[in-house]
Amino acid sequence: MDKIWEEMYAAAKAVLNPRRISDYVTAGEVSAAVLSKSGKIYTGVCIDTCSTLGICAERNAIFDMITNGEQEIDKVLCISPREGKGAPCGACRELMVQLMPTSYKDIEIMLDYSKGTVITLGEITPEWWIDYDRV
C-alpha cells in the first residue's frame, strides 16, 4: 500500500471522535481524509441531525479543501464504524462528479483499508447523468 494512504488514514483517525453534541446532533462517528491534487490532506467528520441537515465526513473534508482554495481531488478515504470499509454515498459521489466533471472517474477511493482495496470513482459510478449532459 502506498504510504500516502497510511498518512490519510492517520489524519482521518486523528479527527475520529464520536460524540453527542445535543439531543439532536451527533458528530464524529465517521471521519474522512481527502488528498487534493496538490498533495495536501484535508479531513472531515460526519455530523448527523434528527432533521436530515447533517453531512457526511467525505463532503465535510471536501468542503474543507474548497475552503482552503483547492478543488481537485486525488484520493478519498473514510473510516466508518466498520473501520475503513465502505464506499462514498450517492451525495458524496454527486459532489465529486460535479466538482471534476471531466476527470471524476480518476479519483481513487479506498474501499477497504485493512486489505488495501482501492477502486476509482469511475468504477463505482460508471454511468452518471453528467456524462450525458456534456454530449
TIFIMAR-910144 format. One line per field, with one value per atom (N, C-alpha, C, O): residue number from 1; residue in three letters; atom name; x, y negated, z negated. Coordinates in steps of 0.1 Angstrom, whole numbers, plus 2048, in hexadecimal, padded with zeros to 3 digits. Each point is the difference from the previous one (the first is absolute). Layout:
! residues N
seq = NUM ...
type = ALA ...
atom = CA ...
x = X ...
y = Y ...
z = Z ...
//
This chain:
! residues 135
seq = 1 1 1 1 2 2 2 2 3 3 3 3 4 4 4 4 5 5 5 5 6 6 6 6 7 7 7 7 8 8 8 8 9 9 9 9 10 10 10 10 11 11 11 11 12 12 12 12 13 13 13 13 14 14 14 14 15 15 15 15 16 16 16 16 17 17 17 17 18 18 18 18 19 19 19 19 20 20 20 20 21 21 21 21 22 22 22 22 23 23 23 23 24 24 24 24 25 25 25 25 26 26 26 26 27 27 27 27 28 28 28 28 29 29 29 29 30 30 30 30 31 31 31 31 32 32 32 32 33 33 33 33 34 34 34 34 35 35 35 35 36 36 36 36 37 37 37 37 38 38 38 38 39 39 39 39 40 40 40 40 41 41 41 41 42 42 42 42 43 43 43 43 44 44 44 44 45 45 45 45 46 46 46 46 47 47 47 47 48 48 48 48 49 49 49 49 50 50 50 50 51 51 51 51 52 52 52 52 53 53 53 53 54 54 54 54 55 55 55 55 56 56 56 56 57 57 57 57 58 58 58 58 59 59 59 59 60 60 60 60 61 61 61 61 62 62 62 62 63 63 63 63 64 64 64 64 65 65 65 65 66 66 66 66 67 67 67 67 68 68 68 68 69 69 69 69 70 70 70 70 71 71 71 71 72 72 72 72 73 73 73 73 74 74 74 74 75 75 75 75 76 76 76 76 77 77 77 77 78 78 78 78 79 79 79 79 80 80 80 80 81 81 81 81 82 82 82 82 83 83 83 83 84 84 84 84 85 85 85 85 86 86 86 86 87 87 87 87 88 88 88 88 89 89 89 89 90 90 90 90 91 91 91 91 92 92 92 92 93 93 93 93 94 94 94 94 95 95 95 95 96 96 96 96 97 97 97 97 98 98 98 98 99 99 99 99 100 100 100 100 101 101 101 101 102 102 102 102 103 103 103 103 104 104 104 104 105 105 105 105 106 106 106 106 107 107 107 107 108 108 108 108 109 109 109 109 110 110 110 110 111 111 111 111 112 112 112 112 113 113 113 113 114 114 114 114 115 115 115 115 116 116 116 116 117 117 117 117 118 118 118 118 119 119 119 119 120 120 120 120 121 121 121 121 122 122 122 122 123 123 123 123 124 124 124 124 125 125 125 125 126 126 126 126 127 127 127 127 128 128 128 128 129 129 129 129 130 130 130 130 131 131 131 131 132 132 132 132 133 133 133 133 134 134 134 134 135 135 135 135
type = MET MET MET MET ASP ASP ASP ASP LYS LYS LYS LYS ILE ILE ILE ILE TRP TRP TRP TRP GLU GLU GLU GLU GLU GLU GLU GLU MET MET MET MET TYR TYR TYR TYR ALA ALA ALA ALA ALA ALA ALA ALA ALA ALA ALA ALA LYS LYS LYS LYS ALA ALA ALA ALA VAL VAL VAL VAL LEU LEU LEU LEU ASN ASN ASN ASN PRO PRO PRO PRO ARG ARG ARG ARG ARG ARG ARG ARG ILE ILE ILE ILE SER SER SER SER ASP ASP ASP ASP TYR TYR TYR TYR VAL VAL VAL VAL THR THR THR THR ALA ALA ALA ALA GLY GLY GLY GLY GLU GLU GLU GLU VAL VAL VAL VAL SER SER SER SER ALA ALA ALA ALA ALA ALA ALA ALA VAL VAL VAL VAL LEU LEU LEU LEU SER SER SER SER LYS LYS LYS LYS SER SER SER SER GLY GLY GLY GLY LYS LYS LYS LYS ILE ILE ILE ILE TYR TYR TYR TYR THR THR THR THR GLY GLY GLY GLY VAL VAL VAL VAL CYS CYS CYS CYS ILE ILE ILE ILE ASP ASP ASP ASP THR THR THR THR CYS CYS CYS CYS SER SER SER SER THR THR THR THR LEU LEU LEU LEU GLY GLY GLY GLY ILE ILE ILE ILE CYS CYS CYS CYS ALA ALA ALA ALA GLU GLU GLU GLU ARG ARG ARG ARG ASN ASN ASN ASN ALA ALA ALA ALA ILE ILE ILE ILE PHE PHE PHE PHE ASP ASP ASP ASP MET MET MET MET ILE ILE ILE ILE THR THR THR THR ASN ASN ASN ASN GLY GLY GLY GLY GLU GLU GLU GLU GLN GLN GLN GLN GLU GLU GLU GLU ILE ILE ILE ILE ASP ASP ASP ASP LYS LYS LYS LYS VAL VAL VAL VAL LEU LEU LEU LEU CYS CYS CYS CYS ILE ILE ILE ILE SER SER SER SER PRO PRO PRO PRO ARG ARG ARG ARG GLU GLU GLU GLU GLY GLY GLY GLY LYS LYS LYS LYS GLY GLY GLY GLY ALA ALA ALA ALA PRO PRO PRO PRO CYS CYS CYS CYS GLY GLY GLY GLY ALA ALA ALA ALA CYS CYS CYS CYS ARG ARG ARG ARG GLU GLU GLU GLU LEU LEU LEU LEU MET MET MET MET VAL VAL VAL VAL GLN GLN GLN GLN LEU LEU LEU LEU MET MET MET MET PRO PRO PRO PRO THR THR THR THR SER SER SER SER TYR TYR TYR TYR LYS LYS LYS LYS ASP ASP ASP ASP ILE ILE ILE ILE GLU GLU GLU GLU ILE ILE ILE ILE MET MET MET MET LEU LEU LEU LEU ASP ASP ASP ASP TYR TYR TYR TYR SER SER SER SER LYS LYS LYS LYS GLY GLY GLY GLY THR THR THR THR VAL VAL VAL VAL ILE ILE ILE ILE THR THR THR THR LEU LEU LEU LEU GLY GLY GLY GLY GLU GLU GLU GLU ILE ILE ILE ILE THR THR THR THR PRO PRO PRO PRO GLU GLU GLU GLU TRP TRP TRP TRP TRP TRP TRP TRP ILE ILE ILE ILE ASP ASP ASP ASP TYR TYR TYR TYR ASP ASP ASP ASP ARG ARG ARG ARG VAL VAL VAL VAL
atom = N CA C O N CA C O N CA C O N CA C O N CA C O N CA C O N CA C O N CA C O N CA C O N CA C O N CA C O N CA C O N CA C O N CA C O N CA C O N CA C O N CA C O N CA C O N CA C O N CA C O N CA C O N CA C O N CA C O N CA C O N CA C O N CA C O N CA C O N CA C O N CA C O N CA C O N CA C O N CA C O N CA C O N CA C O N CA C O N CA C O N CA C O N CA C O N CA C O N CA C O N CA C O N CA C O N CA C O N CA C O N CA C O N CA C O N CA C O N CA C O N CA C O N CA C O N CA C O N CA C O N CA C O N CA C O N CA C O N CA C O N CA C O N CA C O N CA C O N CA C O N CA C O N CA C O N CA C O N CA C O N CA C O N CA C O N CA C O N CA C O N CA C O N CA C O N CA C O N CA C O N CA C O N CA C O N CA C O N CA C O N CA C O N CA C O N CA C O N CA C O N CA C O N CA C O N CA C O N CA C O N CA C O N CA C O N CA C O N CA C O N CA C O N CA C O N CA C O N CA C O N CA C O N CA C O N CA C O N CA C O N CA C O N CA C O N CA C O N CA C O N CA C O N CA C O N CA C O N CA C O N CA C O N CA C O N CA C O N CA C O N CA C O N CA C O N CA C O N CA C O N CA C O N CA C O N CA C O N CA C O N CA C O N CA C O N CA C O N CA C O N CA C O N CA C O N CA C O N CA C O N CA C O N CA C O N CA C O N CA C O N CA C O N CA C O N CA C O N CA C O N CA C O N CA C O N CA C O
x = 808 7F8 809 80A 7F2 808 7FF 7F7 815 801 7F5 7FC 800 7F6 7F3 7FA 802 7F4 802 7F6 816 802 7FF 7FB 80B 7FF 7F1 7FC 7FD 7F2 7F8 7F7 80C 7F9 803 7F7 816 804 7F9 7FB 803 7FA 7F1 7FB 7FF 7F1 7FE 7F7 812 7FF 802 7FA 80E 803 7F3 7FF 7F8 7F4 7F4 7F5 80C 7F5 7FE 808 7EC 7FD 7F1 7F9 801 7F1 7FB 806 7F0 7FB 7F2 7FC 7FD 7F2 802 805 7F7 801 7F4 801 7F3 7F4 7F6 804 7F0 7F6 7FD 7FA 80A 7FC 80C 7FE 80E 80C 80B 803 802 80C 80A 7FD 810 80A 80C 802 806 80C 800 80A 7EB 7FF 808 804 7FC 807 809 7FD 810 809 805 7FF 807 805 80C 802 806 80B 800 7FD 805 800 80E 805 801 80D 7FD 7FB 80A 7FE 80B 80A 7F4 80A 80D 80B 7F5 80C 808 80C 7ED 807 7FD 805 7F2 7FC 7F4 7F7 809 7F5 7F7 804 7EF 7F5 7F8 7FE 7FC 7F8 7F2 7FE 7F9 7F3 7FA 804 7F1 7F8 7F2 7FB 7FD 7F2 7FA 804 7F1 7F8 7F1 7FB 7FF 7F2 7F7 802 7F2 7F6 7F3 7FF 7F7 7F4 7F7 7F6 80E 7F7 807 7FD 80C 808 808 803 801 808 80F 809 7FA 80E 808 7FB 812 809 809 804 800 809 80E 804 804 80E 808 808 7F5 807 7FD 809 7EA 7FD 805 804 7FC 806 80F 805 802 80E 802 809 7EE 801 7FD 807 7EF 7FE 80B 803 805 80C 80A 807 7FA 80A 7FC 808 7EB 7FB 802 804 7F9 802 80F 803 806 80E 806 80C 7EA 804 803 805 7F8 803 7F2 7F6 80A 7F4 802 7F7 816 802 804 809 7F0 801 809 7FE 80B 808 7FB 7FE 801 7FC 7F7 800 7F7 7F7 801 800 800 800 7F6 800 7F9 7F6 802 802 7FC 800 7F2 7FC 7FD 7F2 801 80A 7EA 7FF 806 803 7FD 806 80F 806 800 80F 806 808 7F5 806 7FB 807 7ED 7FA 7F3 7F8 807 7F4 803 80B 7EA 801 7F8 7F7 80D 7F8 7F2 7FD 7FA 7F2 7FD 809 7EB 7FC 802 805 7F8 802 80F 803 805 80F 805 808 7F3 804 7FC 807 7EC 7FB 809 802 802 808 80D 805 801 80D 7FF 808 7ED 7FD 7FF 806 7F2 7FE 80C 802 807 80C 80A 807 7F9 80A 7F9 803 7F4 7F8 808 7FA 811 808 80A 806 7FD 80A 7FC 808 7EB 7FC 803 802 7FD 802 80E 802 808 80D 802 80B 7EC 801 801 7F8 812 802 7F9 801 7F8 7F8 806 801 802 804 7F4 7F8 805 7F4 802 7F7 815 803 80F 809 7F9 80D 808 80C 7EE 807 806 80A 7EF 804 807 805 7FB 806 7F8 806 7ED 7F8 7FC 7F9 80C 7FD 7F9 802 7F4 7F8 7FF 802 7FB 7FE 7F2 7F7 806 7F2 7F9 7F4 814 7FA 7FB 7F6 811 7FC 7F3 7F8 806 7F4 7F5 7F5 80F 7F6 802 804 7F9 804 7F7 806 7EE 7F7 7F8 7F6 80F 7FA 7F9 805 7F1 7F9 809 7FD 80D 809 807 804 7FF 807 7F7 805 7EE 7F7 7FC 7FB 806 7FD 80A 7FC 810 80A 800 807 7F1 800 7F9 7FF
y = 80C 7F4 7F4 7FF 7F7 7F3 7F9 801 7F9 7F9 7F5 7FD 7FD 7F5 805 7F8 814 806 801 7FE 806 801 7F2 7FE 7F8 7F2 7FB 7FA 80A 7FC 807 7FA 812 808 7FA 7FE 7FE 7FA 7F3 7FC 7FC 7F3 802 7F8 811 803 805 7FC 80D 806 7F5 801 7F5 7F5 7F8 7FA 805 7F8 808 7FB 813 809 7FE 803 7F8 7FD 801 7F5 817 800 7F9 802 7F6 7F8 7FB 7FE 800 7FA 7F1 7FD 7FB 7F1 7FB 7F7 80E 7FC 80C 80B 7F3 80B 803 80A 7ED 800 802 803 7FC 800 809 7FF 80A 808 7FD 7FB 808 7FD 809 806 7FC 807 80F 807 800 80E 805 80C 7EC 803 7F4 7F5 80E 7F6 803 80B 7EB 802 7F7 7F6 80E 7F9 7FF 80A 7EA 7FE 7FB 7F6 810 7FB 7F7 805 7EF 7F7 803 807 7F4 802 7F9 804 7F2 7FA 808 7FD 80E 809 7FD 806 7F0 7FD 809 803 801 808 7F7 7F8 809 7F9 80B 80B 7F1 80A 7FA 7F4 815 7FC 80C 80B 7F1 80A 7FF 7F6 815 7FF 7F9 800 7F9 7F9 804 7FD 80A 805 7F8 7FD 800 7F8 808 809 7F4 807 7FC 806 7EF 7FB 800 7F8 811 802 7F5 7FE 7F9 7F5 803 7F7 815 804 801 7FC 808 801 80C 803 803 80C 7FB 7F4 814 7FD 7FC 7F7 811 7FD 7F2 7F9 803 7F3 7F5 7F6 80D 7F6 7FE 7F5 816 7FF 7F8 7F8 80B 7F9 7F1 7F8 805 7F2 7F9 7F4 813 7FB 7FD 7F5 814 7FE 7F4 7F7 807 7F5 7F3 7F6 80A 7F4 7FC 7F4 815 7FD 7FE 800 7FD 7FC 80B 7FD 80F 80B 806 7FF 808 806 80D 806 7FF 80C 80B 7FF 80C 80C 80A 803 803 80B 80D 80A 7F6 80D 7FD 7F5 815 7FE 80D 80B 7F3 80B 7FD 7F4 815 7FE 80B 80C 7F0 809 800 7F7 814 802 809 804 7FE 809 80E 808 7FB 80D 7FE 808 7EE 7FE 800 809 7ED 7FE 808 802 802 808 7F9 7FD 801 7FA 7F7 7FB 801 7F7 7F4 800 7F5 7F3 802 807 7F2 800 7F9 7FA 806 7FA 7F1 7FA 7FF 7F2 7FC 7F6 812 7FD 802 7F9 812 803 7F4 7FC 800 7F5 7F3 7FA 803 7F4 802 7F6 815 802 800 7FA 80B 800 7F1 7FC 7FD 7F2 7F7 7F7 80C 7F8 803 7F7 815 804 808 80C 7ED 807 807 80A 7F1 807 80A 808 7F8 80A 807 806 7F9 807 80F 806 800 80E 805 80C 7EB 803 7FF 804 7F7 7FE 80E 809 7F9 80D 801 7F6 815 801 80D 80B 7F3 80C 807 7FA 812 808 808 801 804 808 7FE 805 7F3 7FC 80C 802 807 80C 809 807 7F9 809 7F7 806 7ED 7F7 800 7FE 804 801 7F1 7F9 804 7F3 801 80A 7ED 800 7F2 7F7 807 7F2 7FC 809 7EA 7FB 804 803 7FD 805 80E 803 806 80E 801 809 7EF 802 7F6 800 7F7 7F6 800 7F5 816 801 7F8 7FA 805 7F9 7F5 803 7F1 7F5 7F6 7FF 7FB 7F6 7F6 7FC 800 7F5 804 7F8 815 805 7FE 7FE 802 7FE 7F2 7FC 7FC 7F2 7F8 7F6 80F 7FA 804 7F9 811 805 7F6 802
z = 800 800 800 7F9 80F 801 7F2 7F9 804 7F3 7FE 7F5 816 7FF 7FA 7F9 80A 7FA 7F1 7F8 803 7F2 7FA 7F5 811 7FB 800 7F6 814 800 7F5 7FA 804 7F6 7F2 7F8 806 7F3 7FE 7F5 816 7FF 7FD 7F8 80E 7FE 7F2 7F9 802 7F3 7F5 7F6 80D 7F6 7FE 7F5 814 7FE 7FC 7FE 803 7FC 7F1 7F8 805 7F2 7FE 7FF 800 7FE 7F4 7F5 80D 7F4 803 80B 7EA 801 7FD 7F5 814 7FE 7F9 7F8 80C 7F9 801 805 7F7 801 80F 803 806 80E 809 80C 7EF 809 7FA 7F5 814 7FD 80A 80B 7F2 809 7FE 7F5 815 7FF 800 7FE 805 800 80D 800 80A 80C 803 7FE 807 804 80E 805 802 80D 802 7FA 810 804 810 806 7FF 80E 804 7FA 810 805 80C 80A 7F6 80B 80A 7FD 80F 80B 7FC 805 7F2 7FC 7F6 7FD 7FE 7F6 7F2 7F7 806 7F3 7FB 808 7EC 7FA 7F8 7F8 80B 7F9 7F9 805 7F0 7F8 7FD 801 7FB 7FC 7F8 801 7F8 7F9 804 805 7F9 802 7F5 7F5 80F 7F6 803 80B 7EB 802 7F8 7F4 812 7F9 801 809 7EE 801 80B 803 804 80B 80D 809 7F9 80D 805 80C 7EB 804 7FE 801 7FC 7FE 80D 80B 7F3 80B 7FE 7F5 816 800 7FE 803 7F7 7FE 80D 800 80A 80D 805 804 7FC 805 7F7 804 7EF 7F6 804 7FF 803 804 80D 802 808 80D 7FE 806 7F1 7FE 7F9 803 7F4 7FA 80B 800 80A 80B 808 803 800 808 7F8 805 7EE 7F7 801 7FE 803 801 80E 802 807 80E 80A 80B 7F2 809 805 7F9 812 805 807 805 7FC 807 7F7 7F8 808 7F7 807 80C 7ED 805 7FA 807 7EB 7F9 7F4 7FB 802 7F5 7F7 805 7EE 7F7 7F4 7FC 800 7F6 7F5 803 7F0 7F5 7FB 7F9 809 7FC 7F3 7FC 7FF 7F4 804 7F8 815 805 802 807 7F3 800 80E 803 804 80D 80C 809 7F6 80B 804 7F8 815 806 80B 802 805 80C 7FD 7F7 80F 7FE 804 80A 7EF 803 80D 806 7FF 80C 800 80A 7EB 7FF 801 806 7F3 801 80E 805 801 80E 809 809 7F5 808 7FF 80A 7EA 7FE 808 806 7F8 807 80F 807 7FE 80F 804 80A 7EF 804 7FF 807 7EF 7FE 80C 804 800 80A 80C 802 805 80A 80B 806 7FD 80B 7FB 808 7EB 7FB 7F3 7FA 802 7F4 800 7F5 816 801 7FB 7FD 802 7FC 7F1 7FB 7FE 7F1 7FA 803 7F5 7F9 7F3 7F8 805 7F4 7F9 806 7ED 7F8 7FB 7F8 80D 7FD 7F3 7F8 806 7F4 7FC 807 7EF 7FC 7FB 804 7F5 7FB 80B 7FE 80D 80B 80B 80A 7F5 80A 80D 80B 7F4 80C 805 7F9 813 805 80D 808 7FB 80C 805 7F7 815 804 7FF 801 7FF 7FF 80D 800 80B 80D 800 807 7F1 800 7F8 803 7F2 7F8 804 7FB 80E 806 80F 805 802 80E 80A 809 7F4 809 7F8 7FA 806 7F9 809 80B 7F1 808 807 80B 7EE 805 80C 809 7F9 80C 80C 80B 7F3 80C 801 80B 7EB 800 809 806 7FB 808 80F 808 7FB 80E 809 80C
//
